[in-house]
């Protein structure tokens, strides 16, 4: 019995990501930044329709990226780009210029966008292992 130990699920070696995959994630990060700028400009224009349009655009981009990359990391890349740009846009400049007014719509865009990004990145389908399907316990 001591020499007959086999494990049903063998660990596969971890491969480093290809240059194309890294480039795709960088592109998705930049796409999240573009969606953030577009949403920041649209949300105050037609309140509340602009706010809903901006949040729906973000949700679609995060879910689409996760499905495109077949992993939650794709949605996380878009969400990371979105959050970074929105936080940078909330900071005022020394000249007194700002993009977000101190109103309810701006706070809903900021907090609602963060919630939408987390929800969509979490609900996206996870990556499945390659190979033939197996049933545990067989």
KEROMAR-860801 format. One record per residue: residue number from 1; x, y, z of N, C-alpha, C in turn. Coordinates in pm, whole numbers. Example, Ala and Ser with C-alpha at 12.3 -4.5 7.8 and 13.67 -1.06 7.14 Angstrom:
residues 2
+------+--------+--------+--------+--------+--------+--------+--------+--------+--------+
: gumi :     nx :     ny :     nz :    cax :    cay :    caz :     cx :     cy :     cz :
+------+--------+--------+--------+--------+--------+--------+--------+--------+--------+
:    1 :   1319 :   -569 :    780 :   1230 :   -450 :    780 :   1320 :   -330 :    780 :
:    2 :   1285 :   -225 :    708 :   1367 :   -106 :    714 :   1290 :      3 :    787 :
+------+--------+--------+--------+--------+--------+--------+--------+--------+--------+
This chain:
residues 138
+------+--------+--------+--------+--------+--------+--------+--------+--------+--------+
: gumi :     nx :     ny :     nz :    cax :    cay :    caz :     cx :     cy :     cz :
+------+--------+--------+--------+--------+--------+--------+--------+--------+--------+
:    1 :     80 :   -120 :      0 :      0 :      0 :      0 :     84 :    126 :      0 :
:    2 :    206 :    119 :     47 :    285 :    240 :     58 :    331 :    293 :    -76 :
:    3 :    352 :    211 :   -178 :    400 :    258 :   -306 :    290 :    284 :   -408 :
:    4 :    162 :    263 :   -371 :     51 :    274 :   -466 :    -33 :    398 :   -441 :
:    5 :     32 :    509 :   -414 :    -43 :    633 :   -387 :    -47 :    718 :   -513 :
:    6 :   -164 :    735 :   -567 :   -182 :    823 :   -682 :   -289 :    925 :   -647 :
:    7 :   -274 :   1040 :   -701 :   -374 :   1144 :   -677 :   -459 :   1158 :   -802 :
:    8 :   -591 :   1167 :   -787 :   -678 :   1176 :   -905 :   -663 :   1307 :   -981 :
:    9 :   -630 :   1414 :   -913 :   -615 :   1543 :   -979 :   -469 :   1586 :   -969 :
:   10 :   -398 :   1572 :  -1079 :   -257 :   1610 :  -1080 :   -247 :   1761 :  -1106 :
:   11 :   -159 :   1825 :  -1035 :   -139 :   1969 :  -1052 :    -65 :   1994 :  -1182 :
:   12 :   -117 :   2087 :  -1261 :    -52 :   2122 :  -1386 :     49 :   2232 :  -1359 :
:   13 :    161 :   2230 :  -1431 :    260 :   2337 :  -1408 :    205 :   2473 :  -1450 :
:   14 :    246 :   2575 :  -1378 :    200 :   2711 :  -1406 :    289 :   2771 :  -1514 :
:   15 :    225 :   2817 :  -1621 :    299 :   2880 :  -1730 :    289 :   3032 :  -1715 :
:   16 :    395 :   3102 :  -1749 :    386 :   3249 :  -1746 :    293 :   3296 :  -1858 :
:   17 :    225 :   3410 :  -1838 :    134 :   3458 :  -1942 :    211 :   3499 :  -2067 :
:   18 :    148 :   3480 :  -2181 :    211 :   3517 :  -2307 :    210 :   3670 :  -2323 :
:   19 :    291 :   3717 :  -2416 :    298 :   3861 :  -2440 :    165 :   3914 :  -2492 :
:   20 :     95 :   3834 :  -2572 :    -36 :   3876 :  -2622 :   -138 :   3892 :  -2512 :
:   21 :   -135 :   3801 :  -2414 :   -230 :   3809 :  -2302 :   -199 :   3930 :  -2214 :
:   22 :    -72 :   3957 :  -2191 :    -34 :   4075 :  -2112 :    -77 :   4202 :  -2185 :
:   23 :    -57 :   4204 :  -2317 :   -100 :   4319 :  -2396 :   -251 :   4337 :  -2394 :
:   24 :   -324 :   4225 :  -2395 :   -470 :   4233 :  -2389 :   -516 :   4292 :  -2256 :
:   25 :   -454 :   4250 :  -2147 :   -490 :   4305 :  -2016 :   -457 :   4454 :  -2007 :
:   26 :   -344 :   4494 :  -2064 :   -310 :   4636 :  -2065 :   -411 :   4715 :  -2148 :
:   27 :   -452 :   4660 :  -2262 :   -554 :   4724 :  -2343 :   -687 :   4736 :  -2271 :
:   28 :   -724 :   4632 :  -2196 :   -849 :   4637 :  -2119 :   -840 :   4740 :  -2006 :
:   29 :   -722 :   4754 :  -1946 :   -703 :   4856 :  -1843 :   -725 :   4994 :  -1903 :
:   30 :   -668 :   5017 :  -2022 :   -686 :   5147 :  -2089 :   -832 :   5167 :  -2133 :
:   31 :   -899 :   5059 :  -2174 :  -1041 :   5069 :  -2209 :  -1123 :   5111 :  -2088 :
:   32 :  -1090 :   5058 :  -1970 :  -1158 :   5100 :  -1848 :  -1137 :   5247 :  -1819 :
:   33 :  -1017 :   5297 :  -1849 :   -988 :   5439 :  -1830 :  -1072 :   5525 :  -1924 :
:   34 :  -1086 :   5482 :  -2049 :  -1166 :   5557 :  -2147 :  -1314 :   5557 :  -2106 :
:   35 :  -1363 :   5443 :  -2059 :  -1503 :   5434 :  -2014 :  -1526 :   5526 :  -1894 :
:   36 :  -1426 :   5538 :  -1808 :  -1439 :   5627 :  -1692 :  -1448 :   5773 :  -1734 :
:   37 :  -1366 :   5813 :  -1829 :  -1370 :   5952 :  -1875 :  -1503 :   5979 :  -1944 :
:   38 :  -1547 :   5887 :  -2029 :  -1675 :   5905 :  -2098 :  -1790 :   5911 :  -1998 :
:   39 :  -1788 :   5825 :  -1899 :  -1893 :   5826 :  -1797 :  -1892 :   5952 :  -1714 :
:   40 :  -1772 :   6003 :  -1684 :  -1763 :   6126 :  -1606 :  -1820 :   6244 :  -1683 :
:   41 :  -1810 :   6243 :  -1815 :  -1864 :   6352 :  -1895 :  -2013 :   6337 :  -1921 :
:   42 :  -2062 :   6213 :  -1928 :  -2203 :   6188 :  -1960 :  -2293 :   6198 :  -1837 :
:   43 :  -2245 :   6153 :  -1723 :  -2334 :   6140 :  -1606 :  -2395 :   6272 :  -1559 :
:   44 :  -2326 :   6386 :  -1564 :  -2396 :   6507 :  -1520 :  -2482 :   6571 :  -1629 :
:   45 :  -2465 :   6528 :  -1753 :  -2532 :   6594 :  -1865 :  -2683 :   6570 :  -1865 :
:   46 :  -2723 :   6446 :  -1851 :  -2866 :   6413 :  -1857 :  -2907 :   6338 :  -1731 :
:   47 :  -2900 :   6402 :  -1618 :  -2932 :   6333 :  -1493 :  -3080 :   6300 :  -1489 :
:   48 :  -3123 :   6184 :  -1452 :  -3052 :   6064 :  -1409 :  -3018 :   5969 :  -1523 :
:   49 :  -3064 :   5999 :  -1645 :  -3038 :   5909 :  -1757 :  -2890 :   5895 :  -1788 :
:   50 :  -2814 :   6004 :  -1778 :  -2671 :   5997 :  -1804 :  -2598 :   5912 :  -1702 :
:   51 :  -2641 :   5919 :  -1576 :  -2582 :   5837 :  -1472 :  -2608 :   5690 :  -1500 :
:   52 :  -2731 :   5657 :  -1534 :  -2764 :   5517 :  -1564 :  -2690 :   5468 :  -1688 :
:   53 :  -2677 :   5553 :  -1788 :  -2604 :   5517 :  -1909 :  -2456 :   5493 :  -1878 :
:   54 :  -2397 :   5578 :  -1796 :  -2255 :   5563 :  -1761 :  -2232 :   5433 :  -1683 :
:   55 :  -2319 :   5403 :  -1587 :  -2304 :   5281 :  -1508 :  -2331 :   5156 :  -1592 :
:   56 :  -2428 :   5164 :  -1683 :  -2455 :   5050 :  -1772 :  -2339 :   5025 :  -1867 :
:   57 :  -2278 :   5132 :  -1915 :  -2161 :   5117 :  -2000 :  -2044 :   5053 :  -1927 :
:   58 :  -2026 :   5091 :  -1804 :  -1920 :   5031 :  -1724 :  -1948 :   4884 :  -1698 :
:   59 :  -2073 :   4852 :  -1663 :  -2108 :   4713 :  -1635 :  -2089 :   4626 :  -1759 :
:   60 :  -2132 :   4676 :  -1874 :  -2115 :   4599 :  -1997 :  -1969 :   4578 :  -2033 :
:   61 :  -1887 :   4678 :  -2010 :  -1746 :   4667 :  -2041 :  -1677 :   4567 :  -1948 :
:   62 :  -1709 :   4571 :  -1820 :  -1647 :   4477 :  -1725 :  -1690 :   4334 :  -1756 :
:   63 :  -1819 :   4312 :  -1778 :  -1865 :   4176 :  -1809 :  -1810 :   4128 :  -1943 :
:   64 :  -1809 :   4215 :  -2042 :  -1757 :   4177 :  -2172 :  -1609 :   4142 :  -2167 :
:   65 :  -1531 :   4216 :  -2091 :  -1389 :   4187 :  -2078 :  -1366 :   4054 :  -2007 :
:   66 :  -1446 :   4026 :  -1905 :  -1431 :   3899 :  -1834 :  -1466 :   3781 :  -1925 :
:   67 :  -1568 :   3797 :  -2006 :  -1603 :   3688 :  -2099 :  -1501 :   3676 :  -2210 :
:   68 :  -1449 :   3788 :  -2257 :  -1350 :   3786 :  -2364 :  -1223 :   3714 :  -2319 :
:   69 :  -1177 :   3744 :  -2199 :  -1054 :   3683 :  -2148 :  -1078 :   3548 :  -2080 :
:   70 :  -1203 :   3510 :  -2064 :  -1242 :   3385 :  -1999 :  -1188 :   3375 :  -1857 :
:   71 :  -1181 :   3490 :  -1790 :  -1139 :   3492 :  -1650 :  -1189 :   3620 :  -1586 :
:   72 :  -1198 :   3617 :  -1456 :  -1242 :   3736 :  -1383 :  -1137 :   3846 :  -1387 :
:   73 :  -1015 :   3809 :  -1418 :   -907 :   3908 :  -1424 :   -930 :   4008 :  -1537 :
:   74 :   -997 :   3967 :  -1644 :  -1029 :   4061 :  -1751 :  -1120 :   4171 :  -1702 :
:   75 :  -1223 :   4134 :  -1626 :  -1311 :   4233 :  -1566 :  -1239 :   4316 :  -1462 :
:   76 :  -1147 :   4254 :  -1391 :  -1070 :   4327 :  -1291 :   -977 :   4431 :  -1354 :
:   77 :   -925 :   4401 :  -1472 :   -839 :   4498 :  -1541 :   -918 :   4621 :  -1581 :
:   78 :  -1039 :   4600 :  -1637 :  -1124 :   4714 :  -1674 :  -1165 :   4792 :  -1549 :
:   79 :  -1204 :   4720 :  -1445 :  -1245 :   4787 :  -1321 :  -1130 :   4865 :  -1259 :
:   80 :  -1010 :   4812 :  -1266 :   -894 :   4883 :  -1212 :   -866 :   5012 :  -1287 :
:   81 :   -873 :   5007 :  -1419 :   -854 :   5128 :  -1499 :   -961 :   5230 :  -1473 :
:   82 :  -1085 :   5184 :  -1458 :  -1198 :   5274 :  -1431 :  -1179 :   5343 :  -1296 :
:   83 :  -1148 :   5264 :  -1193 :  -1136 :   5322 :  -1059 :  -1019 :   5419 :  -1049 :
:   84 :   -907 :   5385 :  -1111 :   -792 :   5474 :  -1104 :   -824 :   5609 :  -1168 :
:   85 :   -884 :   5608 :  -1285 :   -913 :   5734 :  -1354 :  -1020 :   5814 :  -1280 :
:   86 :  -1122 :   5749 :  -1230 :  -1227 :   5824 :  -1158 :  -1172 :   5888 :  -1032 :
:   87 :  -1087 :   5818 :   -962 :  -1028 :   5876 :   -840 :   -936 :   5992 :   -877 :
:   88 :   -860 :   5978 :   -986 :   -775 :   6090 :  -1029 :   -859 :   6210 :  -1075 :
:   89 :   -975 :   6184 :  -1135 :  -1061 :   6293 :  -1181 :  -1133 :   6365 :  -1067 :
:   90 :  -1145 :   6301 :   -952 :  -1212 :   6366 :   -840 :  -1123 :   6470 :   -772 :
:   91 :   -993 :   6460 :   -793 :   -901 :   6556 :   -730 :   -911 :   6691 :   -802 :
:   92 :   -916 :   6795 :   -724 :   -918 :   6931 :   -781 :   -779 :   6974 :   -823 :
:   93 :   -772 :   7068 :   -910 :   -644 :   7121 :   -957 :   -612 :   7250 :   -882 :
:   94 :   -487 :   7294 :   -883 :   -450 :   7418 :   -813 :   -522 :   7541 :   -866 :
:   95 :   -561 :   7537 :   -994 :   -632 :   7651 :  -1052 :   -777 :   7658 :  -1007 :
:   96 :   -824 :   7554 :   -941 :   -962 :   7551 :   -895 :  -1055 :   7475 :   -989 :
:   97 :  -1002 :   7419 :  -1097 :  -1084 :   7342 :  -1190 :  -1116 :   7205 :  -1130 :
:   98 :  -1235 :   7155 :  -1163 :  -1273 :   7021 :  -1119 :  -1372 :   6964 :  -1220 :
:   99 :  -1384 :   6833 :  -1221 :  -1475 :   6768 :  -1314 :  -1602 :   6724 :  -1243 :
:  100 :  -1591 :   6682 :  -1120 :  -1707 :   6637 :  -1044 :  -1754 :   6746 :   -949 :
:  101 :  -1879 :   6782 :   -958 :  -1937 :   6876 :   -863 :  -1970 :   6802 :   -734 :
:  102 :  -1988 :   6876 :   -627 :  -2021 :   6815 :   -498 :  -2171 :   6795 :   -490 :
:  103 :  -2220 :   6699 :   -567 :  -2363 :   6670 :   -569 :  -2388 :   6522 :   -555 :
:  104 :  -2515 :   6489 :   -544 :  -2553 :   6349 :   -527 :  -2520 :   6263 :   -648 :
:  105 :  -2535 :   6319 :   -767 :  -2506 :   6243 :   -888 :  -2360 :   6200 :   -897 :
:  106 :  -2270 :   6288 :   -858 :  -2128 :   6255 :   -861 :  -2093 :   6145 :   -762 :
:  107 :  -2153 :   6153 :   -644 :  -2127 :   6049 :   -544 :  -2190 :   5916 :   -586 :
:  108 :  -2307 :   5922 :   -648 :  -2367 :   5798 :   -698 :  -2283 :   5737 :   -809 :
:  109 :  -2226 :   5821 :   -895 :  -2139 :   5770 :  -1001 :  -2015 :   5705 :   -942 :
:  110 :  -1953 :   5769 :   -845 :  -1832 :   5715 :   -784 :  -1859 :   5586 :   -707 :
:  111 :  -1951 :   5591 :   -613 :  -1978 :   5474 :   -530 :  -2053 :   5365 :   -606 :
:  112 :  -2149 :   5407 :   -688 :  -2222 :   5308 :   -768 :  -2133 :   5242 :   -870 :
:  113 :  -2039 :   5316 :   -929 :  -1946 :   5257 :  -1024 :  -1853 :   5157 :   -960 :
:  114 :  -1809 :   5185 :   -840 :  -1724 :   5089 :   -768 :  -1804 :   4964 :   -736 :
:  115 :  -1927 :   4980 :   -692 :  -2012 :   4863 :   -662 :  -2040 :   4783 :   -788 :
:  116 :  -2071 :   4850 :   -898 :  -2098 :   4780 :  -1024 :  -1974 :   4704 :  -1070 :
:  117 :  -1857 :   4765 :  -1059 :  -1734 :   4699 :  -1102 :  -1708 :   4573 :  -1019 :
:  118 :  -1725 :   4581 :   -889 :  -1701 :   4465 :   -803 :  -1803 :   4356 :   -831 :
:  119 :  -1929 :   4394 :   -844 :  -2034 :   4294 :   -868 :  -2012 :   4225 :  -1002 :
:  120 :  -1987 :   4303 :  -1107 :  -1971 :   4244 :  -1240 :  -1845 :   4160 :  -1250 :
:  121 :  -1736 :   4203 :  -1188 :  -1613 :   4124 :  -1192 :  -1628 :   3996 :  -1111 :
:  122 :  -1709 :   3998 :  -1007 :  -1730 :   3878 :   -925 :  -1827 :   3781 :   -991 :
:  123 :  -1930 :   3832 :  -1055 :  -2029 :   3744 :  -1117 :  -1985 :   3686 :  -1250 :
:  124 :  -1878 :   3736 :  -1306 :  -1830 :   3685 :  -1435 :  -1788 :   3539 :  -1418 :
:  125 :  -1802 :   3461 :  -1524 :  -1764 :   3320 :  -1513 :  -1614 :   3306 :  -1489 :
:  126 :  -1579 :   3213 :  -1401 :  -1439 :   3190 :  -1371 :  -1374 :   3103 :  -1477 :
:  127 :  -1244 :   3098 :  -1475 :  -1169 :   3019 :  -1572 :  -1179 :   2872 :  -1536 :
:  128 :  -1205 :   2791 :  -1636 :  -1216 :   2648 :  -1616 :  -1087 :   2580 :  -1661 :
:  129 :  -1049 :   2471 :  -1595 :   -926 :   2403 :  -1637 :   -944 :   2339 :  -1774 :
:  130 :   -833 :   2335 :  -1847 :   -836 :   2270 :  -1978 :   -826 :   2119 :  -1960 :
:  131 :   -866 :   2048 :  -2059 :   -856 :   1901 :  -2055 :   -993 :   1838 :  -2058 :
:  132 :   -994 :   1709 :  -2043 :  -1121 :   1637 :  -2049 :  -1200 :   1655 :  -1920 :
:  133 :  -1331 :   1652 :  -1929 :  -1412 :   1666 :  -1807 :  -1397 :   1542 :  -1719 :
:  134 :  -1393 :   1565 :  -1591 :  -1379 :   1454 :  -1497 :  -1484 :   1468 :  -1388 :
:  135 :  -1517 :   1358 :  -1329 :  -1605 :   1358 :  -1213 :  -1523 :   1312 :  -1094 :
:  136 :  -1534 :   1385 :   -986 :  -1461 :   1346 :   -866 :  -1519 :   1219 :   -808 :
:  137 :  -1435 :   1139 :   -751 :  -1480 :   1017 :   -686 :  -1492 :    899 :   -781 :
:  138 :  -1449 :    912 :   -903 :  -1453 :    800 :   -996 :  -1320 :    737 :  -1011 :
+------+--------+--------+--------+--------+--------+--------+--------+--------+--------+
